[in-house]
């Protein structure tokens, strides 16, 4: 099989790729895959057709790999042509997000224990109000009030952050 189809396959592949060496590599890989299948006990009805199918698949894989690598090196680009970093990765954005998260945590921690418990179960655990009421041994109406207090505190925190005040009580505790 190797001798009878090798030249024909090599000529076919040489027409599809830039160099004869690349065509020879693809032909060799095609034969290796066919022989591996044959040694694995797989019955091959038409070795030539399988050989060409594998070679075509290898060409497609090679084309995809070339397309992935076919781009300008970042080192070769001028500073002005470099793609901008995502804004959320900028140090200022990361710092602001960290400060905001800390402010929200402080706000939630400053809630009364029962309000904080109900609010956390609702917001972070995703529990329905009826389940929170059951767990806390209080009415559903009281759960709603606790959740509203937590939401109002977080809204005040958000307003303070957007106004530049830092913390809702006017102090920037770090």
Number of C-alpha atoms within 10 A of each C-alpha: 9 12 7 9 15 17 13 12 22 21 14 16 23 18 11 14 15 10 11 15 12 15 22 18 13 23 26 17 16 22 23 13 15 19 17 12 13 13 10 9 9 11 10 13 8 8 17 17 11 16 23 18 13 19 24 17 13 16 17 12 12 14 12 12 11 11 10 9 9 9 8 8 8 11 8 9 11 8 9 7 9 11 9 8 8 8 10 12 10 12 10 11 13 13 13 14 13 12 18 19 12 15 23 21 13 16 20 21 13 13 16 12 11 12 22 19 19 24 27 17 18 19 13 8 11 11 15 13 20 15 14 23 18 12 11 14 10 12 13 17 12 14 26 19 14 21 22 14 17 24 15 12 18 19 15 17 25 19 15 18 18 11 11 12 15 19 23 22 12 11 9 12 11 6
